[in-house]
Amino acid sequence: MKGRDFNDRPACSYKTMPFPTEVTCPQCGAEIEIWSDEEETHCRLCGYVVFNHERYIN
């Protein structure tokens, strides 16, 4: 292909797509799914708010 730089990333990169992560609720122990593009989510059982930056701590 003429004029194309193969070092350029495509417009739709896998790093920009949100992905789910399972974390354990620190209050009740239930599994919570939080997406990488969410700031926070609530536990479906006890209502505890889990913040996305906390998922690495728990």
Secondary structure, 3 states (H helix, E strand, C coil): CCCCCCCCCCCCCHHHCCCEEEEECCCCCCEEEEECCCCEEECCCCCCEEEHHHHHCC
